[in-house]
Amino acid sequence: MSAPQPTGDSAVRALEQLIEQIDLSVEELQRARERAVELVAARAAGEPWLELVTAEARPLVVESVSSVLSSLASAGHEWRREEAAALQREDVSINRIAALFGVTRQRISALLRE
């Protein structure tokens, strides 16, 4: 049986924000993929790299991918921190949380201090 959810659960909010960021990331990656396919087709048609690179609209494919990775890392970190805090509030030991997350006890301690 699962424990009842308290109102205003910060872990749920962090997970909802992660879901939102995943959705935004999928959309951005789809745009980057479409642009990359266009670049491959243009290159196959014989266009030189210099022309392709200088004509590429912003954000560049690589900029989009980097932005998505950074945003997902931030949202994922926030979720992990809130998840660890939620487990700690349920009296789960730091050692057990570390085992669940596959990290050291010291990493969980640092995460909870943030």
The first five atom37 places (N, CA, C, CB, O) and aatype in JSON, in Angstrom:
{
  "aatype": [12, 15, 0, 14, 5, 14, 16, 7, 3, 15, 0, 19, 1, 0, 10, 6, 5, 10, 9, 6, 5, 9, 3, 10, 15, 19, 6, 6, 10, 5, 1, 0, 1, 6, 1, 0, 19, 6, 10, 19, 0, 0, 1, 0, 0, 7, 6, 14, 17, 10, 6, 10, 19, 16, 0, 6, 0, 1, 14, 10, 19, 19, 6, 15, 19, 15, 15, 19, 10, 15, 15, 10, 0, 15, 0, 7, 8, 6, 17, 1, 1, 6, 6, 0, 0, 0, 10, 5, 1, 6, 3, 19, 15, 9, 2, 1, 9, 0, 0, 10, 13, 7, 19, 16, 1, 5, 1, 9, 15, 0, 10, 10, 1, 6],
  "atom_mask": [
    [1, 1, 1, 1, 1],
    [1, 1, 1, 1, 1],
    [1, 1, 1, 1, 1],
    [1, 1, 1, 1, 1],
    [1, 1, 1, 1, 1],
    [1, 1, 1, 1, 1],
    [1, 1, 1, 1, 1],
    [1, 1, 1, 0, 1],
    [1, 1, 1, 1, 1],
    [1, 1, 1, 1, 1],
    [1, 1, 1, 1, 1],
    [1, 1, 1, 1, 1],
    [1, 1, 1, 1, 1],
    [1, 1, 1, 1, 1],
    [1, 1, 1, 1, 1],
    [1, 1, 1, 1, 1],
    [1, 1, 1, 1, 1],
    [1, 1, 1, 1, 1],
    [1, 1, 1, 1, 1],
    [1, 1, 1, 1, 1],
    [1, 1, 1, 1, 1],
    [1, 1, 1, 1, 1],
    [1, 1, 1, 1, 1],
    [1, 1, 1, 1, 1],
    [1, 1, 1, 1, 1],
    [1, 1, 1, 1, 1],
    [1, 1, 1, 1, 1],
    [1, 1, 1, 1, 1],
    [1, 1, 1, 1, 1],
    [1, 1, 1, 1, 1],
    [1, 1, 1, 1, 1],
    [1, 1, 1, 1, 1],
    [1, 1, 1, 1, 1],
    [1, 1, 1, 1, 1],
    [1, 1, 1, 1, 1],
    [1, 1, 1, 1, 1],
    [1, 1, 1, 1, 1],
    [1, 1, 1, 1, 1],
    [1, 1, 1, 1, 1],
    [1, 1, 1, 1, 1],
    [1, 1, 1, 1, 1],
    [1, 1, 1, 1, 1],
    [1, 1, 1, 1, 1],
    [1, 1, 1, 1, 1],
    [1, 1, 1, 1, 1],
    [1, 1, 1, 0, 1],
    [1, 1, 1, 1, 1],
    [1, 1, 1, 1, 1],
    [1, 1, 1, 1, 1],
    [1, 1, 1, 1, 1],
    [1, 1, 1, 1, 1],
    [1, 1, 1, 1, 1],
    [1, 1, 1, 1, 1],
    [1, 1, 1, 1, 1],
    [1, 1, 1, 1, 1],
    [1, 1, 1, 1, 1],
    [1, 1, 1, 1, 1],
    [1, 1, 1, 1, 1],
    [1, 1, 1, 1, 1],
    [1, 1, 1, 1, 1],
    [1, 1, 1, 1, 1],
    [1, 1, 1, 1, 1],
    [1, 1, 1, 1, 1],
    [1, 1, 1, 1, 1],
    [1, 1, 1, 1, 1],
    [1, 1, 1, 1, 1],
    [1, 1, 1, 1, 1],
    [1, 1, 1, 1, 1],
    [1, 1, 1, 1, 1],
    [1, 1, 1, 1, 1],
    [1, 1, 1, 1, 1],
    [1, 1, 1, 1, 1],
    [1, 1, 1, 1, 1],
    [1, 1, 1, 1, 1],
    [1, 1, 1, 1, 1],
    [1, 1, 1, 0, 1],
    [1, 1, 1, 1, 1],
    [1, 1, 1, 1, 1],
    [1, 1, 1, 1, 1],
    [1, 1, 1, 1, 1],
    [1, 1, 1, 1, 1],
    [1, 1, 1, 1, 1],
    [1, 1, 1, 1, 1],
    [1, 1, 1, 1, 1],
    [1, 1, 1, 1, 1],
    [1, 1, 1, 1, 1],
    [1, 1, 1, 1, 1],
    [1, 1, 1, 1, 1],
    [1, 1, 1, 1, 1],
    [1, 1, 1, 1, 1],
    [1, 1, 1, 1, 1],
    [1, 1, 1, 1, 1],
    [1, 1, 1, 1, 1],
    [1, 1, 1, 1, 1],
    [1, 1, 1, 1, 1],
    [1, 1, 1, 1, 1],
    [1, 1, 1, 1, 1],
    [1, 1, 1, 1, 1],
    [1, 1, 1, 1, 1],
    [1, 1, 1, 1, 1],
    [1, 1, 1, 1, 1],
    [1, 1, 1, 0, 1],
    [1, 1, 1, 1, 1],
    [1, 1, 1, 1, 1],
    [1, 1, 1, 1, 1],
    [1, 1, 1, 1, 1],
    [1, 1, 1, 1, 1],
    [1, 1, 1, 1, 1],
    [1, 1, 1, 1, 1],
    [1, 1, 1, 1, 1],
    [1, 1, 1, 1, 1],
    [1, 1, 1, 1, 1],
    [1, 1, 1, 1, 1],
    [1, 1, 1, 1, 1]
  ],
  "atom_positions": [
    [[0.85, -1.19, 0.0], [0.0, 0.0, 0.0], [0.88, 1.23, 0.0], [-0.96, 0.01, 1.22], [1.84, 1.32, 0.77]],
    [[0.56, 2.18, -0.86], [1.37, 3.39, -0.94], [0.93, 4.41, 0.09], [1.3, 3.99, -2.34], [-0.23, 4.45, 0.5]],
    [[1.88, 5.23, 0.5], [1.58, 6.28, 1.47], [0.75, 7.36, 0.8], [2.88, 6.87, 2.08], [0.93, 7.62, -0.39]],
    [[-0.15, 8.0, 1.55], [-0.94, 9.08, 0.96], [-0.04, 10.25, 0.57], [-2.03, 9.55, 1.95], [0.97, 10.52, 1.23]],
    [[-0.41, 10.92, -0.5], [0.35, 12.08, -0.97], [-0.06, 13.33, -0.22], [0.16, 12.28, -2.47], [-1.24, 13.69, -0.21]],
    [[0.9, 14.0, 0.41], [0.56, 15.27, 1.05], [0.28, 16.33, -0.02], [1.69, 15.74, 2.0], [0.83, 16.29, -1.12]],
    [[-0.56, 17.26, 0.34], [-0.85, 18.37, -0.57], [0.41, 19.19, -0.75], [-2.02, 19.25, -0.03], [1.16, 19.42, 0.2]],
    [[0.65, 19.64, -1.98], [1.83, 20.47, -2.25], [3.11, 19.67, -2.29], [0.0, 0.0, 0.0], [4.17, 20.19, -1.94]],
    [[3.05, 18.42, -2.7], [4.21, 17.55, -2.77], [5.23, 18.1, -3.77], [3.79, 16.11, -3.16], [4.98, 18.12, -4.97]],
    [[6.39, 18.54, -3.28], [7.41, 19.14, -4.15], [8.01, 18.12, -5.1], [8.51, 19.77, -3.31], [8.45, 18.49, -6.19]],
    [[8.04, 16.85, -4.72], [8.55, 15.82, -5.63], [7.62, 15.65, -6.82], [8.71, 14.47, -4.89], [8.08, 15.47, -7.95]],
    [[6.31, 15.72, -6.58], [5.35, 15.62, -7.68], [5.51, 16.81, -8.61], [3.89, 15.54, -7.15], [5.48, 16.66, -9.83]],
    [[5.68, 18.0, -8.04], [5.89, 19.19, -8.88], [7.15, 19.06, -9.72], [5.98, 20.46, -8.0], [7.15, 19.4, -10.91]],
    [[8.22, 18.56, -9.12], [9.47, 18.39, -9.87], [9.3, 17.36, -10.98], [10.6, 17.96, -8.92], [9.84, 17.53, -12.07]],
    [[8.56, 16.31, -10.71], [8.32, 15.29, -11.74], [7.44, 15.85, -12.85], [7.67, 14.05, -11.12], [7.68, 15.55, -14.02]],
    [[6.45, 16.65, -12.5], [5.61, 17.29, -13.52], [6.43, 18.24, -14.39], [4.44, 18.06, -12.86], [6.23, 18.32, -15.6]],
    [[7.37, 18.96, -13.77], [8.25, 19.86, -14.53], [9.17, 19.05, -15.44], [9.08, 20.74, -13.57], [9.47, 19.48, -16.56]],
    [[9.62, 17.9, -14.97], [10.44, 17.04, -15.82], [9.64, 16.54, -17.02], [10.98, 15.85, -15.0], [10.16, 16.51, -18.14]],
    [[8.4, 16.15, -16.8], [7.53, 15.71, -17.89], [7.37, 16.83, -18.91], [6.15, 15.26, -17.35], [7.47, 16.6, -20.12]],
    [[7.12, 18.03, -18.42], [6.97, 19.18, -19.32], [8.25, 19.42, -20.13], [6.61, 20.45, -18.5], [8.2, 19.69, -21.33]],
    [[9.4, 19.3, -19.45], [10.67, 19.51, -20.15], [10.91, 18.41, -21.17], [11.83, 19.57, -19.15], [11.44, 18.67, -22.25]],
    [[10.54, 17.18, -20.85], [10.68, 16.09, -21.82], [9.84, 16.38, -23.06], [10.25, 14.73, -21.2], [10.31, 16.21, -24.19]],
    [[8.6, 16.82, -22.85], [7.73, 17.15, -23.99], [8.34, 18.25, -24.85], [6.34, 17.57, -23.49], [8.35, 18.14, -26.08]],
    [[8.83, 19.31, -24.22], [9.46, 20.4, -24.96], [10.71, 19.91, -25.7], [9.83, 21.56, -24.0], [10.97, 20.32, -26.83]],
    [[11.45, 19.04, -25.06], [12.67, 18.5, -25.66], [12.37, 17.65, -26.88], [13.45, 17.69, -24.63], [13.07, 17.72, -27.88]],
    [[11.32, 16.85, -26.79], [10.93, 16.02, -27.94], [10.61, 16.92, -29.13], [9.72, 15.12, -27.59], [11.03, 16.64, -30.26]],
    [[9.86, 17.99, -28.89], [9.51, 18.92, -29.96], [10.76, 19.57, -30.55], [8.55, 20.01, -29.44], [10.91, 19.66, -31.77]],
    [[11.66, 20.03, -29.69], [12.88, 20.68, -30.17], [13.77, 19.7, -30.91], [13.65, 21.3, -28.99], [14.36, 20.05, -31.94]],
    [[13.88, 18.49, -30.42], [14.7, 17.49, -31.09], [14.1, 17.1, -32.44], [14.85, 16.25, -30.22], [14.83, 16.81, -33.39]],
    [[12.79, 17.09, -32.53], [12.15, 16.79, -33.81], [12.49, 17.87, -34.83], [10.62, 16.66, -33.65], [12.77, 17.56, -35.99]],
    [[12.46, 19.13, -34.41], [12.84, 20.23, -35.31], [14.31, 20.1, -35.72], [12.6, 21.61, -34.63], [14.66, 20.3, -36.88]],
    [[15.17, 19.77, -34.76], [16.59, 19.6, -35.05], [16.82, 18.44, -36.01], [17.4, 19.39, -33.76], [17.66, 18.51, -36.9]],
    [[16.06, 17.37, -35.83], [16.17, 16.21, -36.71], [15.77, 16.58, -38.14], [15.3, 15.06, -36.19], [16.45, 16.21, -39.1]],
    [[14.67, 17.29, -38.25], [14.21, 17.71, -39.59], [15.26, 18.57, -40.28], [12.87, 18.48, -39.49], [15.53, 18.41, -41.47]],
    [[15.85, 19.48, -39.52], [16.89, 20.34, -40.09], [18.12, 19.52, -40.47], [17.28, 21.45, -39.08], [18.72, 19.77, -41.51]],
    [[18.49, 18.55, -39.66], [19.64, 17.69, -39.97], [19.38, 16.89, -41.24], [19.93, 16.75, -38.79], [20.28, 16.72, -42.06]],
    [[18.16, 16.39, -41.4], [17.8, 15.66, -42.63], [17.93, 16.58, -43.84], [16.35, 15.09, -42.52], [18.41, 16.16, -44.9]],
    [[17.49, 17.83, -43.7], [17.63, 18.8, -44.79], [19.11, 19.03, -45.13], [16.97, 20.14, -44.4], [19.46, 19.12, -46.31]],
    [[19.95, 19.12, -44.12], [21.38, 19.31, -44.35], [21.99, 18.12, -45.08], [22.12, 19.54, -43.02], [22.8, 18.29, -46.0]],
    [[21.61, 16.91, -44.69], [22.11, 15.71, -45.36], [21.68, 15.71, -46.82], [21.59, 14.42, -44.65], [22.48, 15.41, -47.71]],
    [[20.44, 16.06, -47.08], [19.94, 16.09, -48.46], [20.69, 17.14, -49.28], [18.42, 16.37, -48.48], [21.05, 16.9, -50.43]],
    [[20.91, 18.3, -48.69], [21.63, 19.36, -49.4], [23.07, 18.94, -49.69], [21.61, 20.66, -48.59], [23.59, 19.2, -50.77]],
    [[23.68, 18.29, -48.74], [25.06, 17.81, -48.93], [25.09, 16.75, -50.02], [25.64, 17.24, -47.6], [25.99, 16.75, -50.86]],
    [[24.12, 15.85, -50.02], [24.03, 14.8, -51.04], [23.82, 15.41, -52.43], [22.87, 13.83, -50.72], [24.23, 14.83, -53.44]],
    [[23.19, 16.59, -52.46], [22.96, 17.29, -53.73], [24.21, 18.05, -54.19], [21.79, 18.26, -53.6], [24.22, 18.68, -55.24]],
    [[25.28, 17.97, -53.38], [26.54, 18.57, -53.79], [26.88, 19.9, -53.19], [0.0, 0.0, 0.0], [27.9, 20.49, -53.54]],
    [[26.05, 20.42, -52.29], [26.35, 21.72, -51.69], [27.59, 21.61, -50.79], [25.13, 22.25, -50.87], [27.71, 20.64, -50.04]],
    [[28.49, 22.58, -50.87], [29.69, 22.54, -50.01], [29.34, 22.82, -48.55], [30.75, 23.57, -50.51], [28.37, 23.53, -48.25]],
    [[30.14, 22.25, -47.64], [29.89, 22.42, -46.22], [29.9, 23.89, -45.81], [30.92, 21.66, -45.41], [29.07, 24.31, -45.01]],
    [[30.81, 24.64, -46.35], [30.88, 26.06, -45.97], [29.57, 26.77, -46.27], [32.03, 26.76, -46.71], [29.09, 27.55, -45.45]],
    [[29.0, 26.5, -47.41], [27.72, 27.12, -47.77], [26.61, 26.64, -46.85], [27.37, 26.81, -49.22], [25.77, 27.43, -46.41]],
    [[26.6, 25.35, -46.56], [25.56, 24.79, -45.67], [25.65, 25.39, -44.28], [25.69, 23.26, -45.6], [24.64, 25.78, -43.69]],
    [[26.86, 25.44, -43.76], [27.05, 25.93, -42.39], [26.74, 27.42, -42.29], [28.49, 25.66, -41.91], [26.08, 27.84, -41.33]],
    [[27.19, 28.21, -43.23], [26.95, 29.65, -43.16], [25.49, 30.01, -43.41], [27.83, 30.37, -44.15], [25.02, 31.05, -42.96]],
    [[24.77, 29.15, -44.13], [23.36, 29.43, -44.44], [22.41, 28.84, -43.39], [23.01, 28.88, -45.81], [21.21, 29.14, -43.41]],
    [[22.93, 28.02, -42.49], [22.05, 27.36, -41.53], [21.4, 28.38, -40.59], [22.83, 26.31, -40.71], [22.08, 29.22, -39.99]],
    [[20.08, 28.28, -40.48], [19.34, 29.2, -39.61], [19.57, 28.84, -38.14], [17.83, 29.15, -39.95], [19.83, 27.69, -37.79]],
    [[19.46, 29.85, -37.31], [19.56, 29.65, -35.85], [18.22, 29.22, -35.31], [20.04, 30.95, -35.13], [17.19, 29.64, -35.83]],
    [[18.19, 28.41, -34.3], [19.35, 27.79, -33.69], [19.91, 26.69, -34.58], [18.98, 27.23, -32.32], [19.18, 25.99, -35.27]],
    [[21.24, 26.56, -34.54], [21.9, 25.5, -35.28], [21.48, 24.15, -34.7], [23.45, 25.66, -35.23], [21.05, 24.07, -33.55]],
    [[21.61, 23.11, -35.49], [21.26, 21.76, -35.02], [21.99, 21.47, -33.71], [21.59, 20.69, -36.09], [21.39, 21.01, -32.74]],
    [[23.28, 21.72, -33.7], [24.08, 21.42, -32.52], [23.66, 22.29, -31.32], [25.56, 21.63, -32.82], [23.71, 21.84, -30.18]],
    [[23.26, 23.53, -31.58], [22.78, 24.4, -30.49], [21.49, 23.84, -29.9], [22.56, 25.84, -31.01], [21.31, 23.84, -28.68]],
    [[20.61, 23.37, -30.75], [19.34, 22.8, -30.28], [19.58, 21.57, -29.41], [18.44, 22.44, -31.47], [18.99, 21.42, -28.35]],
    [[20.46, 20.71, -29.89], [20.76, 19.48, -29.13], [21.4, 19.83, -27.79], [21.69, 18.55, -29.95], [21.03, 19.27, -26.76]],
    [[22.35, 20.74, -27.79], [23.02, 21.15, -26.55], [22.03, 21.77, -25.57], [24.14, 22.15, -26.84], [22.08, 21.49, -24.37]],
    [[21.14, 22.6, -26.07], [20.13, 23.24, -25.23], [19.2, 22.2, -24.59], [19.31, 24.24, -26.05], [18.88, 22.28, -23.41]],
    [[18.78, 21.24, -25.39], [17.9, 20.18, -24.88], [18.61, 19.39, -23.78], [17.45, 19.24, -26.03], [18.04, 19.12, -22.73]],
    [[19.85, 19.02, -24.04], [20.59, 18.24, -23.04], [20.74, 19.0, -21.73], [21.98, 17.86, -23.58], [20.57, 18.43, -20.65]],
    [[21.04, 20.28, -21.83], [21.19, 21.1, -20.63], [19.87, 21.22, -19.86], [21.71, 22.5, -21.01], [19.84, 21.09, -18.64]],
    [[18.79, 21.47, -20.59], [17.48, 21.61, -19.94], [17.03, 20.31, -19.29], [16.44, 22.06, -20.96], [16.5, 20.33, -18.18]],
    [[17.25, 19.2, -19.97], [16.88, 17.91, -19.39], [17.73, 17.58, -18.17], [17.02, 16.8, -20.45], [17.23, 17.03, -17.18]],
    [[19.01, 17.91, -18.24], [19.89, 17.66, -17.09], [19.43, 18.45, -15.88], [21.35, 18.01, -17.45], [19.43, 17.93, -14.76]],
    [[19.05, 19.7, -16.08], [18.58, 20.54, -14.97], [17.29, 20.0, -14.37], [18.38, 21.98, -15.44], [17.16, 19.87, -13.16]],
    [[16.34, 19.69, -15.23], [15.05, 19.18, -14.75], [15.22, 17.81, -14.1], [14.03, 19.1, -15.9], [14.57, 17.51, -13.1]],
    [[16.08, 16.98, -14.67], [16.33, 15.66, -14.1], [17.0, 15.75, -12.74], [0.0, 0.0, 0.0], [16.68, 14.99, -11.83]],
    [[17.93, 16.69, -12.61], [18.61, 16.89, -11.32], [17.62, 17.34, -10.25], [19.75, 17.92, -11.47], [17.63, 16.85, -9.12]],
    [[16.76, 18.28, -10.63], [15.75, 18.78, -9.67], [14.84, 17.63, -9.23], [14.91, 19.92, -10.31], [14.52, 17.52, -8.05]],
    [[14.42, 16.79, -10.16], [13.57, 15.65, -9.83], [14.31, 14.69, -8.9], [13.12, 14.91, -11.12], [13.74, 14.24, -7.91]],
    [[15.56, 14.39, -9.21], [16.32, 13.46, -8.37], [16.46, 14.01, -6.96], [17.71, 13.2, -8.98], [16.31, 13.27, -5.98]],
    [[16.74, 15.31, -6.84], [16.88, 15.92, -5.51], [15.58, 15.85, -4.73], [17.33, 17.39, -5.64], [15.56, 15.49, -3.55]],
    [[14.49, 16.2, -5.39], [13.18, 16.16, -4.72], [12.75, 14.72, -4.4], [12.12, 16.83, -5.59], [12.12, 14.48, -3.37]],
    [[13.08, 13.79, -5.27], [12.76, 12.39, -5.02], [13.52, 11.88, -3.8], [13.09, 11.53, -6.26], [12.96, 11.19, -2.95]],
    [[14.81, 12.23, -3.71], [15.62, 11.82, -2.56], [15.06, 12.44, -1.28], [17.09, 12.24, -2.75], [14.98, 11.77, -0.25]],
    [[14.68, 13.71, -1.34], [14.11, 14.38, -0.17], [12.79, 13.74, 0.24], [13.91, 15.88, -0.45], [12.52, 13.58, 1.43]],
    [[11.98, 13.37, -0.73], [10.7, 12.73, -0.44], [10.93, 11.38, 0.25], [9.86, 12.54, -1.73], [10.24, 11.03, 1.21]],
    [[11.9, 10.63, -0.24], [12.22, 9.34, 0.39], [12.73, 9.55, 1.81], [13.27, 8.58, -0.45], [12.38, 8.8, 2.72]],
    [[13.55, 10.57, 1.99], [14.07, 10.86, 3.33], [12.93, 11.25, 4.28], [15.12, 12.0, 3.27], [12.93, 10.86, 5.45]],
    [[11.95, 12.01, 3.78], [10.8, 12.37, 4.61], [9.98, 11.15, 5.0], [9.91, 13.38, 3.88], [9.27, 11.16, 6.01]],
    [[10.08, 10.09, 4.2], [9.39, 8.83, 4.52], [10.29, 7.92, 5.36], [8.96, 8.11, 3.24], [10.03, 6.72, 5.47]],
    [[11.34, 8.49, 5.93], [12.28, 7.79, 6.81], [13.07, 6.68, 6.13], [11.53, 7.22, 7.97], [13.46, 5.71, 6.78]],
    [[13.3, 6.83, 4.84], [14.2, 5.91, 4.14], [15.62, 6.39, 4.42], [13.89, 5.86, 2.58], [15.91, 7.58, 4.31]],
    [[16.5, 5.47, 4.77], [17.87, 5.84, 5.12], [18.63, 6.34, 3.89], [18.61, 4.64, 5.75], [18.32, 6.01, 2.75]],
    [[19.64, 7.15, 4.18], [20.49, 7.66, 3.1], [21.17, 6.5, 2.38], [21.55, 8.65, 3.66], [21.32, 6.53, 1.16]],
    [[21.58, 5.49, 3.12], [22.21, 4.33, 2.49], [21.24, 3.63, 1.54], [22.69, 3.34, 3.56], [21.64, 3.21, 0.45]],
    [[20.0, 3.51, 1.93], [19.0, 2.86, 1.07], [18.71, 3.72, -0.16], [17.68, 2.61, 1.86], [18.59, 3.19, -1.27]],
    [[18.6, 5.04, 0.02], [18.37, 5.94, -1.12], [19.54, 5.83, -2.09], [18.2, 7.41, -0.64], [19.34, 5.76, -3.31]],
    [[20.76, 5.81, -1.55], [21.95, 5.69, -2.4], [21.9, 4.39, -3.2], [23.24, 5.74, -1.55], [22.21, 4.38, -4.39]],
    [[21.5, 3.31, -2.56], [21.4, 2.02, -3.26], [20.32, 2.08, -4.35], [21.09, 0.88, -2.26], [20.51, 1.57, -5.45]],
    [[19.19, 2.71, -4.03], [18.11, 2.83, -5.02], [18.54, 3.65, -6.23], [16.88, 3.49, -4.37], [18.17, 3.33, -7.36]],
    [[19.33, 4.69, -6.01], [19.77, 5.59, -7.08], [21.05, 5.11, -7.76], [19.99, 6.98, -6.52], [21.42, 5.62, -8.82]],
    [[21.73, 4.13, -7.16], [22.97, 3.63, -7.74], [24.13, 4.59, -7.61], [0.0, 0.0, 0.0], [25.0, 4.66, -8.47]],
    [[24.13, 5.34, -6.51], [25.21, 6.3, -6.25], [25.72, 6.09, -4.83], [24.73, 7.77, -6.46], [25.2, 5.24, -4.1]],
    [[26.72, 6.86, -4.45], [27.27, 6.72, -3.09], [26.41, 7.45, -2.07], [28.7, 7.27, -3.05], [25.59, 8.31, -2.39]],
    [[26.62, 7.05, -0.84], [25.94, 7.71, 0.28], [26.33, 9.18, 0.32], [26.29, 7.02, 1.63], [25.5, 10.05, 0.61]],
    [[27.59, 9.47, 0.03], [28.08, 10.84, 0.04], [27.36, 11.69, -1.02], [29.6, 10.87, -0.19], [27.06, 12.86, -0.79]],
    [[27.09, 11.08, -2.18], [26.39, 11.82, -3.24], [24.98, 12.17, -2.8], [26.34, 11.01, -4.55], [24.51, 13.27, -3.07]],
    [[24.3, 11.25, -2.13], [22.95, 11.52, -1.64], [22.98, 12.6, -0.57], [22.3, 10.24, -1.09], [22.12, 13.48, -0.56]],
    [[23.95, 12.53, 0.32], [24.09, 13.56, 1.36], [24.27, 14.93, 0.73], [25.28, 13.24, 2.3], [23.64, 15.9, 1.15]],
    [[25.13, 15.02, -0.28], [25.35, 16.29, -0.97], [24.1, 16.75, -1.68], [26.51, 16.17, -1.98], [23.77, 17.94, -1.66]],
    [[23.39, 15.83, -2.3], [22.15, 16.16, -3.01], [21.12, 16.71, -2.04], [21.6, 14.92, -3.73], [20.43, 17.68, -2.36]],
    [[21.01, 16.12, -0.89], [20.02, 16.57, 0.1], [20.39, 17.9, 0.76], [19.85, 15.51, 1.17], [19.53, 18.6, 1.28]],
    [[21.68, 18.24, 0.74], [22.13, 19.52, 1.32], [21.85, 20.69, 0.37], [23.63, 19.46, 1.64], [21.84, 21.84, 0.8]],
    [[21.63, 20.42, -0.91], [21.42, 21.49, -1.9], [20.19, 22.28, -1.59], [21.32, 20.92, -3.31], [19.86, 23.22, -2.32]]
  ]
}
